């Protein structure tokens, strides 16, 4: 199961964002790994901004860093420089980028002038969102290790990046985190059983 229109949306992103962006960075002499690291550093800046209480700026910067995540793979394909290590580096820094932002959000929650009960709720949904999000990503990697490849699921990394960025921009991050936690939990089991069915067919 996938979100309606996801394939059409990703096709439009590929045509109007990923490919032109990859061509721009090729002209600027960037390497795919260089874009991966640049995207991570931009996300760290966004995490700092969020922790300092500048949610709007942090959300915008995070979306920029997340957008760069689309371009490293596009540049690798465009230049013929795709490599197993590049894929590994991208995967590692994707996880670190999300973790950095979650740290920034946690700092914001702890510093914000809110009630203790709301703070506990905030931190709880943040941790659940982080745990289930990382679990979804782990299942994809574990499936690939078992010889099956899938991006199945309602709440994958692109959806999380967009929702986190928008949640920060509109100042509703705790409710966005709750939505991510709930849907990511569903996605985790959705992806687990998808991998099981794929393994049964290959076995």
C-alpha positions in Angstrom: 0.0 0.0 0.0 1.3 3.5 -0.9 -0.1 7.0 -0.7 -2.3 7.8 -3.7 -0.4 9.8 -6.3 3.0 9.0 -4.8 4.5 7.6 -8.0 3.2 10.6 -10.0 4.6 13.0 -7.4 8.0 11.3 -7.4 8.0 11.4 -11.2 7.5 15.1 -11.1 10.2 15.5 -8.4 12.6 13.5 -10.6 11.9 15.6 -13.7 11.7 19.1 -12.2 14.0 18.9 -9.1 16.3 15.9 -9.0 17.6 16.0 -12.6 18.1 19.8 -12.9 19.6 19.9 -9.5 22.0 17.0 -10.3 23.1 18.8 -13.5 23.7 22.0 -11.5 25.9 20.2 -9.0 27.8 18.4 -11.8 28.5 21.9 -13.3 29.8 23.0 -9.8 32.1 20.0 -9.7 30.4 18.4 -6.7 30.7 14.7 -6.1 27.8 12.6 -4.9 29.5 11.9 -1.6 30.2 15.7 -1.3 26.5 16.4 -1.6 25.7 13.7 1.0 28.0 15.4 3.5 26.8 18.9 2.6 23.2 17.8 3.2 24.1 16.4 6.6 25.9 19.6 7.6 22.9 21.7 6.6 20.6 19.4 8.6 22.9 19.9 11.7 22.5 23.7 11.2 18.7 23.2 11.1 18.8 21.2 14.3 20.7 24.0 16.0 18.2 26.5 14.8 15.3 24.4 16.1 17.0 23.8 19.5 17.5 27.6 19.8 13.7 28.1 19.2 13.8 29.3 15.6 11.3 26.7 14.3 10.4 28.5 11.0 14.1 29.0 10.0 14.9 25.5 11.2 12.1 23.9 9.1 13.1 25.8 6.0 16.8 24.8 6.3 15.8 21.2 7.1 13.8 21.0 3.9 16.8 22.3 2.0 19.0 19.7 3.5 16.4 17.0 2.8 16.2 18.2 -0.8 19.9 17.6 -1.2 19.3 14.0 -0.2 17.5 13.6 -3.5 20.4 15.0 -5.5 23.3 12.7 -4.4 21.8 9.7 -6.0 20.7 11.6 -9.0 24.2 13.0 -9.5 25.7 9.5 -9.0 23.5 8.1 -11.8 24.0 11.1 -14.0 27.8 10.9 -13.8 28.1 7.1 -13.6 29.7 7.4 -10.2 27.2 5.2 -8.3 29.1 2.9 -5.9 28.3 0.5 -3.0 30.3 2.8 -0.6 28.4 5.8 -1.8 25.1 4.0 -1.1 26.4 3.1 2.4 27.5 6.7 3.1 24.1 8.0 2.0 22.3 5.6 4.2 24.4 6.3 7.3 24.1 10.1 6.9 20.4 9.8 6.3 20.1 8.2 9.7 22.4 10.8 11.3 20.5 13.7 9.7 17.2 12.6 11.1 18.8 11.9 14.5 20.4 15.3 14.6 17.0 17.0 13.9 15.3 14.9 16.6 18.0 16.1 19.1 17.3 19.7 18.1 13.6 19.1 18.6 14.2 17.5 22.0 16.3 20.5 23.1 13.5 22.8 22.0 10.9 20.8 24.0 13.1 20.9 27.1 13.7 24.6 26.9 10.2 25.7 25.9 8.0 27.2 28.5 5.3 24.5 28.6 3.8 22.4 31.3 5.5 19.3 32.6 2.7 17.1 31.3 2.9 18.5 27.8 6.7 18.2 27.9 6.4 14.5 28.8 4.0 14.1 25.9 6.3 15.9 23.6 9.4 13.9 24.5 7.4 10.6 24.4 6.0 11.1 20.9 9.4 12.3 19.7 11.1 9.1 20.9 8.4 6.9 19.4 8.6 8.7 16.1 12.4 8.3 16.1 12.2 4.6 17.1 9.6 3.6 14.5 11.2 5.8 11.8 14.6 4.1 12.3 12.8 0.7 12.4 11.3 1.3 9.0 14.6 2.3 7.5 16.3 -0.7 9.2 13.8 -3.1 7.7 14.6 -1.9 4.2 18.3 -2.4 4.8 17.7 -5.8 6.4 15.5 -6.9 3.6 18.2 -5.9 1.1 20.7 -8.0 3.1 18.3 -11.0 2.7 18.1 -10.3 -1.1 14.8 -8.6 -1.3 14.4 -4.9 -2.2 11.3 -2.8 -1.2 10.4 0.7 -0.4 6.8 -0.3 0.6 5.0 1.6 3.2 3.0 4.7 3.9 5.6 6.6 5.9 9.0 6.4 4.3 11.9 8.9 4.5 10.6 11.4 1.9 7.2 11.6 3.7 9.0 12.1 7.0 11.2 14.8 5.7 8.3 16.8 4.2 6.2 16.4 7.3 8.9 17.3 9.8 9.8 20.4 7.7 6.2 21.5 7.4 5.5 20.8 11.1 8.4 23.0 12.1 7.4 25.8 9.7 3.8 25.9 10.9 4.8 25.5 14.6 2.9 22.2 15.1 5.8 19.8 15.4 4.6 17.8 18.4 1.4 16.8 16.5 3.3 16.0 13.4 5.6 13.8 15.5 2.6 12.0 16.9 1.3 11.4 13.3 4.8 10.2 12.2 5.0 7.8 15.2 1.6 6.3 14.6 1.9 5.9 10.8 5.5 4.7 11.1 4.5 2.0 13.5 1.9 0.8 11.0 4.5 1.1 8.2 7.0 -1.0 10.1 4.7 -3.9 10.3 3.5 -3.3 6.7 7.0 -3.4 5.4 7.9 -6.4 7.6 5.0 -8.5 6.1 5.8 -7.3 2.6 9.4 -8.6 3.1 8.0 -11.8 4.5 5.9 -12.3 1.4 8.8 -11.5 -0.9 11.0 -14.0 0.9 8.4 -16.7 0.6 8.2 -16.1 -3.1 12.0 -16.3 -3.5 12.3 -19.3 -1.2 
